[in-house]
Amino acid sequence: MKHNNSKTNQGERGQFLILFALGLAVIMGFTALAIDAGLIYEDRRHLQNTADAAALAGAAELPGNPAAAKAKAEEWVLKHGLTTDDIKSIEVTSGLAANDTVRVEVRQDFGWIFARVLGMTTTEVNAKAAARIGSYSGGNDFLPWALLTDDKACLDGTGQPNYGSSCVVKVGAGDATTGWYGALDADGNGGGSAEYWDNIADGEVDWAYCIAGDPAPGCAGAHTTIDPLDGNKVGPTDKGIEDRMARGAQCDANGNGVDDFSEVLSPNPGGNPTYLVTCPDSPWLIIIPIVEYSSIPVKELTIHGWMLAYLESYSCSAGGSNCSSGQGHWEVNVSIVDAAYSQAAGFLGAYDPDAAIRLLRLVE
């Protein structure tokens, strides 16, 4: 019997085309849904950025003016292309202190494009954020040493801390920048060595300092630059640290006479910030400004952030010279705990109007 191969092949080709068409439809469907998913993700990200910016802008008016904080947050929502109908809520609440937090929640209807064939038309997309104004926790110990913004041993390329890194904040011999060894003239009184000694011992400053460009009302009129102290300040560094440590350990659980790192700080289960301060009054817990200079010789330093650190050690680093007799060079080493900027996470304590350091941060 003679078979009609031509008809058989035509039938197989027809089946293949049908299967191909069905497969192509499925692939195109998945591709369309992927495009829609990407678009809704972009909408969600835009809403989150809007909520973050609005909360931070509003918190800058706190705690003194809750009404202005809400108005400022709404203004920033509208700046980002949303309408008043897209605002679900803007509230001022109390977190660590009265009226210290702004909470913003926004929404928009996302119009599906390709998913309409599946009966999906619109989906509500939401975002919320909370920002808080406060003061740096840890006793407000602001020591007269500096960390430069480009210090790669302490900070990564984005300015975030290299956790656990041992950093030099008061440099030793051979590391000075045209005679400047990292000492600062806090309060700008020209108090020299005596004032520098006292600043190390008690960690207190008279002037209020803020990060350059910080819009917080408490930063109006605050100082955003600080002067350097020339020279190595051998004796005052030694005596200042000795007087500071004379306050004694505050959380010495193991009886070794020292507040160890693990006694002052503990890992944060929430992850942000990385550590929690468990011993805020420890003299080993310190705050240091993150600064930048614009000229050499160094005449003025701009404050860009704050570093929370654990005071590890200090040593004479001049090849065996006797620092206690006023010779040699002191080198101060700290372990970095966190770095905070005006709109970044950091160790935020309750707002203190008398505090030297004030910060904004997102808390949700």
N, C-alpha and C positions, 0 to 999 in steps of 0.2 A: 504494500500500500504506500502511496506517495503522500508524504506529510507536507503541509503548507507552512514552511518555516517563516515565510514573510509575515503571515498573519500572527503567528506566535510571537515573533519579535516585536511586532507593532503593539501587541497586547502588553508585553513586558515593559515596553517603553512608556506606555500609557500609565501603568501602575507606578512606575518610577516617578513620573512627572507628578502624579497625585501625591505620593509620599514626600517628594521634594517640596511641593507647595505647602503641604501640611507642616513639614519640618521648618521651612522658612518662616511660616506664620508664627510658629512657636518661638523661634529665635528672635524674630522681630518684636514679638510681644515682650519677651524678657528684656530686650534692649530698650524698648520704650519704657518699661517699668523702671529700669536702671536709671534712665535719664530723668524720669519723674522723681525717683528717690534722691538723685543728686541735687535736683532743684529744691526739693523740700529741705534737704540738709543745708543748702545755702541760705534759705529763708530762716531756718532755725538759728544758724550761726549769726545772721544779721540781727535777729531779735535779741540774741544773748549779748552781743556786743553793745546793742542799744541799751539794754537793761543795766549792764555793767557800767557804761559811761554815765547813765542817768543817776544811778545810785551813788557813784563817786562824786559827781558834781553836786548832788544834793547834800551829801555828808559834809562837804566843805563848809556848809553854812551852820553846822551843828557844833556844840549843843545849844548855842545861844538863840537861834532863830529857826524853830521848826517850820513855821509857815514859809519862810524864804527857802528852806531846804526842799520842801515839796514843790514849790514853784520852780526852783532851779532844775529839779529832776524832770518835771514835765517839759520844761523848755528844751532839755537835751533829748527827750524822746521825740519831740516834734522836729528837732534839727536832723534827726536820723531818718526822716521821711515817713514817720508814722503819724497818725491822727489821734485826737483825743478819744475817739471811739476804740482805738487799739489799746488804750490804757485800762488794765483791769483794776489796778490799785497802786497807790503810792502812799506809804505810811511812814511815820516817824515813830520808832519804838525805843525802848530802853534795854540795853544789853549789859555792858559792864558799868555804865553810868547812865544817869537820866538823859533821855533824848540824844543818844549818841549814835543811833543807827537809822539809816534810810532803807526801806524795802520797796522795790519796784517790781511789778509784774505786768508784762505786756503780752498781747496776742495779735494774730492776724489769720485770716482765712487763706489757706493755700489752695489755689485752683489747679486741680490735676489736668494734665494735657492728654497724654496717651491713655491713662487709666480710665478715662471716661467710657471707653468701650466696655469696661468691666462694671460700669455703674457708679464709679467713684467720681464725684464732682468737686467737692471741697472738703478740706480737713483743717480743723483749728490747730494752729501751732502756737505754743506758749514758751515763754522764757521768764525767769525771775532772777533777781540779784539783790544782795544786801551789802551795804558798805558802812563801815564804822569809823568814827574818828576817835582817837585815843592817844595815850602817851606810851612811850616805850616802857615795857615792864622790866623789872630787874633793878629797882631802886634808883633809876635815873642816873646811874654812874657814868658820867661822860668824862673819859680820860683824855688828857692832852696829847694824844698820839694820833697818827694819821695812817689810813690805808688808801693807797692810790687806786684810782678806777681801773688802771691797766695792770694791776698786780695779779699776774696769772697764777701765782702760787695759792692765792686766796679766792679769786673769782674766776669764773669761766668767761667765755667770750660774750655772753649775754648779761654779765654782771651778777649772776647768781652764785651763791657760795659753793666752794669745793669743800663739802662737809668733811670734818675730821682733819683737814689739812693744817699743818703747823705753819703759821705765818709770822713773819718778822714785821712788827709795826714800829719798832724803834730800832733803827739800823745800827750795825756795828761798823768797825773800821773799814774803810775802803768802799763803803756803799753809799756814802753821802752824795747828795745832789748839790754841787757847788756850795758846800758848807752847811746844807740843811740835812739833819739826821732824823727828821720825822716828828720833832717836838712842835707843839702848838702853843700859841699865845691866846688861851681862852680868855674871854671878856675884854680883850684888846686894851688892857690897861697898861701894857708895857711893864708888867710886874716882874718880868724876868724870872730868874731862877727860883726866888722865894714863892712866887705865885704858882709857878709850874710844880714845885714840890707839893704845895697845898692841894692843887688840883688832882694830883695822883693820889694823895693820901685820903681825901674825902670824896673825890669824884663829883664835886659840886661846882657849878658855874653860875654866875650871876645873870648873864645875858640869856635870853631865849634864842635858840637856834632852830632853824627849819631848813628843809631841803630847798634848794633854789627852784622857784617856780611853783611851790606848793600853794594852792589857792585857799587853804584853810584860814578862816577868820583869825584864829589865834596866831597865825604866821604873819599877819599884817604888822609891819614894823619890826619883825624879828630879823635876826642876822642870818644871812645865807652864805657868808664868807667868813673866813677865819685867817688870822695872820700866822705865819710860821715863827718859830723861835730858832735863831741861828745857834750853831754850836752843838756839841754832844750832850751837854748838861750831865756830866758824869756823876757828880755828887748828888744833885737833886733827884735824879732818877733812882739811885740807890736808896736814898733816905726816904723818898716818897713811897716807894714800894714797901720798904720796911715798916713805915708808919701805917700803911694800908693793911698789911698783914697782921699788924699788932692788934687789930680789931678782933682777931681770932676766928677760928672756924665756927660757922653757924649751923652746920648740918653734918657734923663729923660722926657718922654712924659706926665706922670701924675703929675709931679711937686713935687714928694716926696723926691727929693734930692738923689735918688739912681737909678742906672741902674738896673731895675728889670730883672729877667730871661727872661721874655717875650719881653723885650725891647732890650736885647742883642742877643737873638736867636729866631728863628721862625721855626715851623715844615716845613720840606722839602716835597713838594707835590710829588717829585720823589721818596722819600723814602730812598735814599742812597746818602749821610749820612742822619741820622734821622733829624738833625737840620741844619739850615743854619745860618751863622753868619751875623747878621744884624747891629751889632755895634762893628766892629773890634777894635776900639780904647778904649773900655771900660776897666777901671782898674779892673772890676769884672771878665773879661775874662782872663783865665790863662792857661798856659801849664805846665805840670808836667811830668817828666820822669817816665816810668814804669821800675822798676829795680829789680835785683835779687842779693842777696849776697850768697857767697859760704862758708863762715866761720864765726864763732863767737869767739872772738869779731869781729864786722864788720869793715873791713879795706878797702874794695873796692866794688863798686857796678857796675854790668854790665847793660847797657841800652838795653832793649828789645823792647821798644815802647814809645809812647807819649800819654798822656791823655789831652784832651781838657776839661776844667771844668769851672764852674761858682762858684766864691767865695761866699759861703753862709754866713758864720759867723766865728768868733773866740771868744773863751771864756776862762776864767780862770777855770781850772778843778780840783783844788787841795783843795777841801773841804773848800772853803771860804778864802783861802790864798789870799793875796793882790799881784796879778801879776804885777801891776804897780810899786810896790816898789822892784821888782826884786825877789819876792818869788813866790811860786806856779808853775803851769805848764800851758802853753798855748795849747789849742786844736783847730786846724783849720779844719773846715768842708767845703767841696765843693760838688756841685752837678755835677756828671759826665755827660758829653755831648757826648764824643766820645773817642774811643781808636784807635790809628793808629799804624800799624806795617809796615815794609818795603814793604811788598807785600799785604797789605790789605787796604780797604777803610778808608779814614780819611778826615780831613779837609785840603784839598790841595789848597794852594794859588799859585800865580804866582811865578815862579822860581826866587829866589834872590841869587846871588852868594855870598853875604855877610851875608846871614841868618845863624843863628846858627843851625837850624834844617832843614834837607832836607829829602824828602820822595818820594817813588814811589807808585803809585796806579793804578789799573785798572779803567778806566773811561767809558769803554764800554765792 
